[in-house]
Each structure stands twice: as C-alpha cells, then as structure tokens.
Amino acid sequence: MSGIAFEQPAGGFVFDNCRRNDILLKNNVLPGKIHKTGTTIAAITYKDGVVIAADSRCTAGNIIFDDNVLKIHRLSDNIYALGAGTSADCDFQTRLLESQLELLKLNQDRQVRVATAVRKIQQHLFRYRGYIGAYLIIVGVDVTGSHIATVHPHGSIAFLPFVASGSGGYTSLSVIEDRYKENMTEDEAKQLVRDALYASTTTDLYSGSKINMFVLTKEKLDKFLPYEIVAARTEKQADYTLAKGTTEVISTNVKKIEFDIVNEKVKATGAHEAMELA
C-alpha cells in the first residue's frame, strides 16, 4: 500500500485509485454511502426579462423535511439567485453576497451589474475548492440586458439563455430545450417554466410540493407564491391508530428506588398565588 502511495506516474492515464480501491475492498473497507440532495430550479430569458422558478420541497435523506421552502433568494433589487445543494450553504452564501452587493451599491451610488455578483461569488467559492455545497443560478436585469449564470461549487460559471439544476434538473432541461425559442413573450416563458418544473416535480421524488415563480424585468418584479400546487396534502387513506394491547407485553419489572430527603423547604403562598385546581 505504501508503495502505491509514493509511486510517481510516468505519464498518461493514472490508475492508482483503482488499485487503492481494490485493496480497500479486499480489506472490508466499504465505500461511504452517497447522500442525495433534491431540488429543481430553472430559469429562462425572454424578450423583456427573466422567468425563474423552483420547487418548495426540502428533504433530509428519504424524509420530506419541509414542503414550503422558498429557494429563490434576493441579492439586490435587480438580481436574484436560486439555490440547490446544501440548504445551509445556499442560504449563507446568498445572504453574504447580498450584503456585499448592498455595500457596493451604496459605495458606487448606482445599480449593481449581474456580472459583478457572479464574479464575487465565483471567487469566493473557488477559494474553498468545492467544499461549499452551493449550486447557484444567478439571474438579473441590468443596463446591459437580461442575464442567467450558473455557478458551480468549485467556482466555474457559464452564462446561458436558459438553465436548470438540481436532482430534477435534467428532466426540466429536456422540456426547455425542446420548446425554447428566442424573444418569447412573458406568458410563453411562464408556461414553459411551469411545464418544466411540473415534469420534474412529478417524476423526481426529491422535488415537489409547490412551484414558486418570479418574473423579473427592468420595470417590475412579479412574485407567484405559489404559482401552482403540485402535490397537495390529502386526507389519510387509512387509520394508523393501534389499539391498546396490540403489542404483547412479554415481561414487567418494577424496581423500587430508595432515596433520602436531603433538604425540604415549605413556602406559604398568598390567596392570589394559590394554585388553581380543576
């Protein structure tokens, strides 16, 4: 094993990890389990601005932790972010970036550009080499037009006309790629994003509950919270109450605990302080 660790590659492909993993498996060292995080977020540009949407389901492993989570974060009046990955990392990084952009706006006395926000979060994430689990989509409208940028945890970025991310991202992306066209109207863009999110929330177990949607332009910000309820909570189909005695009591053991009274204090209370007995 030590010989493999200090062996210097001679060039070309290196298969040291394959031999290392084989040795670990032979010594009953099993690989760790992958913890899946679930979300579906999507954004597209149209002729007047940007339409963004996200589901509202928060999962902890295979358990639905919350079904009413807003995954759209404000960075400034003209810039918003969608987060996928680790919830704590997404929330903290967007709050940190929001404060930095607000200070920059006050210092420059003008609207912050989308490229500035993307550059700041890109440099911050790159320093942590991917250990911050924040998969972000940053969108905004500034003096140069409408922009959508996807930011990965390692700091790599890409400016795209449309994008989808999360565990249901590929499903949403397939719908958007099939029907997207340039200079779409607002209604067409909203319907396309709705259909993309609906396809993901109905096929991905880690996405669902509601579809939240924002429409961002130079003149307005429309919030649809929710735009549509996909998975409404219904009545239970069966009674899961177990009757007393369902589980058999095999044995009963009652043990008396002996104790000594170390200190005893009696306090007299007034009429208004007397306990109310039912």
C-alpha positions as CSV (number, residue, x, y, z in Angstrom):
1,M,0.0,0.0,0.0
2,S,2.8,2.4,0.9
3,G,4.5,1.6,-2.4
4,I,1.4,2.7,-4.3
5,A,1.1,5.9,-2.4
6,F,4.6,7.1,-3.2
7,E,4.7,5.8,-6.8
8,Q,5.3,8.6,-9.3
9,P,3.2,8.5,-12.5
10,A,5.2,8.2,-15.7
11,G,2.6,10.0,-17.8
12,G,-0.7,9.2,-19.5
13,F,-3.6,7.8,-17.5
14,V,-3.1,7.0,-13.8
15,F,-5.0,4.1,-12.3
16,D,-3.6,4.3,-8.8
17,N,-7.0,4.9,-7.3
18,C,-8.4,1.8,-8.9
19,R,-5.7,-0.3,-7.3
20,R,-6.2,1.5,-4.0
21,N,-9.9,0.9,-4.0
22,D,-9.4,-2.8,-4.8
23,I,-7.1,-3.1,-1.8
24,L,-9.6,-1.3,0.4
25,L,-12.4,-3.6,-0.7
26,K,-10.3,-6.7,-0.1
27,N,-9.7,-5.4,3.5
28,N,-13.5,-5.0,4.0
29,V,-13.3,-1.2,3.8
30,L,-16.6,-0.3,2.1
31,P,-17.1,3.0,0.3
32,G,-19.3,5.6,2.0
33,K,-23.0,6.0,1.1
34,I,-23.9,8.9,-1.2
35,H,-26.4,11.3,0.4
36,K,-28.7,12.6,-2.3
37,T,-29.9,16.2,-2.1
38,G,-33.1,17.1,-4.0
39,T,-34.2,20.3,-5.7
40,T,-35.4,21.5,-9.1
41,I,-34.6,25.1,-10.1
42,A,-34.9,26.6,-13.6
43,A,-34.5,30.0,-15.3
44,I,-35.1,31.2,-18.9
45,T,-34.7,34.6,-20.6
46,Y,-37.5,36.1,-22.7
47,K,-37.7,39.4,-24.7
48,D,-38.4,41.6,-21.7
49,G,-36.6,39.9,-18.8
50,V,-36.1,36.6,-16.9
51,V,-38.5,34.0,-15.5
52,I,-37.2,31.9,-12.6
53,A,-38.9,29.0,-10.8
54,A,-38.2,26.5,-8.0
55,D,-40.0,23.7,-6.2
56,S,-40.6,24.0,-2.5
57,R,-39.7,20.6,-1.1
58,C,-36.8,20.2,1.4
59,T,-35.6,16.6,2.0
60,A,-33.4,15.1,4.7
61,G,-32.4,11.8,3.2
62,N,-35.5,9.9,2.3
63,I,-37.7,12.1,4.5
64,I,-39.6,15.2,3.4
65,F,-38.3,17.7,6.0
66,D,-40.4,20.7,4.8
67,D,-42.8,21.2,1.9
68,N,-42.9,25.0,1.9
69,V,-39.3,26.3,1.4
70,L,-38.5,29.3,-0.7
71,K,-35.4,28.6,-2.8
72,I,-35.3,32.0,-4.5
73,H,-33.0,34.4,-2.8
74,R,-32.8,38.2,-3.2
75,L,-29.3,39.6,-3.9
76,S,-30.4,43.1,-4.9
77,D,-33.4,44.8,-6.4
78,N,-32.4,43.6,-9.9
79,I,-30.6,40.4,-9.1
80,Y,-31.9,37.1,-7.6
81,A,-30.4,33.7,-7.0
82,L,-31.8,30.2,-7.0
83,G,-30.0,27.6,-4.8
84,A,-29.6,23.8,-4.9
85,G,-27.4,21.6,-2.8
86,T,-26.9,22.0,0.9
87,S,-29.6,24.3,2.2
88,A,-27.4,25.9,4.9
89,D,-24.6,26.7,2.4
90,C,-27.1,28.2,-0.1
91,D,-28.7,30.4,2.5
92,F,-25.5,31.7,4.0
93,Q,-23.7,32.3,0.7
94,T,-26.7,34.3,-0.8
95,R,-27.0,36.3,2.4
96,L,-23.3,37.1,2.4
97,L,-23.4,38.1,-1.3
98,E,-26.5,40.2,-0.7
99,S,-24.7,42.3,2.0
100,Q,-21.6,42.7,-0.2
101,L,-23.7,43.9,-3.2
102,E,-25.6,46.3,-0.9
103,L,-22.4,47.9,0.3
104,L,-21.1,48.1,-3.3
105,K,-24.3,49.8,-4.4
106,L,-24.0,52.4,-1.6
107,N,-20.4,53.0,-2.4
108,Q,-20.9,53.4,-6.2
109,D,-24.3,55.0,-6.0
110,R,-25.6,53.0,-8.9
111,Q,-27.2,49.7,-9.8
112,V,-25.0,46.6,-9.4
113,R,-24.5,44.6,-12.6
114,V,-25.1,40.8,-12.8
115,A,-21.6,40.1,-13.9
116,T,-20.3,41.7,-10.7
117,A,-22.4,39.4,-8.5
118,V,-21.3,36.4,-10.4
119,R,-17.7,37.4,-10.2
120,K,-17.8,37.9,-6.4
121,I,-19.4,34.5,-5.7
122,Q,-17.2,32.8,-8.2
123,Q,-14.0,34.0,-6.5
124,H,-15.4,33.1,-3.0
125,L,-16.4,29.6,-3.9
126,F,-13.1,28.9,-5.8
127,R,-11.1,29.5,-2.6
128,Y,-13.0,26.7,-0.9
129,R,-12.3,24.1,-3.7
130,G,-15.9,22.8,-3.8
131,Y,-16.3,22.2,-0.1
132,I,-19.2,24.7,0.0
133,G,-22.2,22.7,-1.4
134,A,-23.9,25.6,-3.2
135,Y,-25.1,25.1,-6.7
136,L,-26.4,28.5,-7.7
137,I,-28.2,30.1,-10.6
138,I,-27.8,33.9,-10.6
139,V,-30.2,35.9,-12.7
140,G,-30.8,39.6,-13.2
141,V,-31.6,42.5,-15.4
142,D,-29.2,45.5,-15.6
143,V,-28.2,48.2,-18.1
144,T,-26.6,45.5,-20.4
145,G,-29.8,43.3,-20.6
146,S,-31.1,40.1,-19.1
147,H,-28.6,37.5,-17.8
148,I,-28.6,34.0,-16.4
149,A,-25.4,32.5,-15.0
150,T,-24.9,29.1,-13.4
151,V,-22.3,28.8,-10.7
152,H,-20.9,25.5,-9.5
153,P,-19.3,24.8,-6.1
154,H,-15.8,24.8,-7.5
155,G,-16.2,28.3,-8.9
156,S,-16.8,27.5,-12.6
157,I,-19.5,29.6,-14.3
158,A,-21.5,29.7,-17.5
159,F,-23.8,32.4,-19.0
160,L,-26.7,30.7,-20.7
161,P,-30.1,31.7,-22.2
162,F,-31.7,29.0,-20.1
163,V,-30.6,26.6,-17.4
164,A,-32.0,24.0,-14.9
165,S,-30.3,22.4,-12.0
166,G,-30.9,20.1,-9.1
167,S,-31.9,16.4,-8.9
168,G,-34.7,17.1,-11.3
169,G,-32.7,19.5,-13.5
170,Y,-32.2,17.1,-16.4
171,T,-35.9,16.5,-16.7
172,S,-36.7,20.2,-16.7
173,L,-33.8,20.9,-19.1
174,S,-35.2,18.4,-21.6
175,V,-38.5,20.2,-21.7
176,I,-37.0,23.6,-22.0
177,E,-34.5,22.6,-24.8
178,D,-37.4,21.1,-26.8
179,R,-39.6,24.2,-26.7
180,Y,-37.3,27.2,-26.1
181,K,-37.1,29.9,-28.7
182,E,-35.7,33.5,-28.7
183,N,-37.9,36.5,-27.9
184,M,-40.6,34.6,-26.2
185,T,-43.5,36.5,-24.6
186,E,-43.9,36.6,-20.9
187,D,-46.9,34.2,-21.0
188,E,-45.0,31.7,-23.2
189,A,-42.0,31.8,-20.9
190,K,-44.1,31.3,-17.7
191,Q,-45.9,28.4,-19.3
192,L,-42.6,26.8,-20.4
193,V,-41.0,27.1,-17.0
194,R,-44.2,25.8,-15.4
195,D,-44.2,22.7,-17.6
196,A,-40.5,22.1,-17.0
197,L,-40.9,22.3,-13.2
198,Y,-44.1,20.1,-13.3
199,A,-42.2,17.4,-15.3
200,S,-39.5,17.3,-12.6
201,T,-41.8,17.5,-9.5
202,T,-44.0,14.7,-10.8
203,T,-41.1,12.3,-11.6
204,D,-38.4,13.2,-9.1
205,L,-39.1,12.1,-5.5
206,Y,-36.8,14.7,-4.1
207,S,-38.7,17.6,-5.7
208,G,-42.3,18.5,-5.4
209,S,-45.0,20.2,-3.3
210,K,-45.3,23.7,-4.9
211,I,-43.9,25.7,-7.9
212,N,-42.7,29.2,-6.9
213,M,-42.1,31.6,-9.7
214,F,-40.6,35.1,-10.1
215,V,-40.8,37.3,-13.2
216,L,-38.0,39.9,-13.3
217,T,-37.8,42.9,-15.7
218,K,-36.4,46.4,-15.6
219,E,-39.7,47.8,-14.6
220,K,-41.2,45.2,-12.3
221,L,-40.9,42.1,-10.2
222,D,-43.9,39.7,-10.1
223,K,-44.0,37.0,-7.4
224,F,-46.2,34.0,-7.7
225,L,-46.0,32.2,-4.3
226,P,-47.1,29.6,-5.2
227,Y,-47.7,29.6,-9.0
228,E,-49.1,26.1,-8.7
229,I,-49.6,23.5,-6.0
230,V,-48.3,20.2,-7.5
231,A,-48.6,17.8,-4.6
232,A,-51.3,18.8,-2.2
233,R,-51.5,17.1,1.2
234,T,-54.6,14.9,1.3
235,E,-56.5,13.0,4.0
236,K,-55.0,9.8,5.2
237,Q,-56.5,6.8,3.4
238,A,-56.3,4.5,6.5
239,D,-56.4,4.7,10.2
240,Y,-53.0,4.0,11.7
241,T,-54.0,4.2,15.3
242,L,-53.1,0.9,17.1
243,A,-55.5,-0.4,19.7
244,K,-54.2,-1.0,23.3
245,G,-52.8,-4.5,23.6
246,T,-51.8,-4.8,20.0
247,T,-48.2,-5.4,21.1
248,E,-47.8,-8.2,23.6
249,V,-46.1,-7.3,26.9
250,I,-43.6,-10.1,27.5
251,S,-42.4,-9.2,31.0
252,T,-42.8,-6.5,33.6
253,N,-40.2,-5.5,36.1
254,V,-40.9,-2.8,38.7
255,K,-37.9,-1.7,40.8
256,K,-38.3,0.5,43.9
257,I,-35.8,3.3,44.1
258,E,-34.7,4.3,47.6
259,F,-33.7,7.9,48.3
260,D,-33.0,10.2,51.2
261,I,-34.6,13.6,51.7
262,V,-31.6,16.0,51.9
263,N,-33.4,19.3,52.1
264,E,-37.1,20.2,52.5
265,K,-38.5,23.7,52.1
266,V,-42.1,24.8,52.6
267,K,-43.2,28.2,51.3
268,A,-46.5,29.8,52.2
269,T,-48.4,31.4,49.3
270,G,-51.0,34.2,49.4
271,A,-54.5,33.9,48.2
272,H,-53.7,35.4,44.8
273,E,-50.8,33.0,44.4
274,A,-52.8,29.9,45.2
275,M,-52.8,27.2,42.6
276,E,-55.9,26.8,40.6
277,L,-57.2,23.3,40.9
278,A,-59.6,21.8,38.4
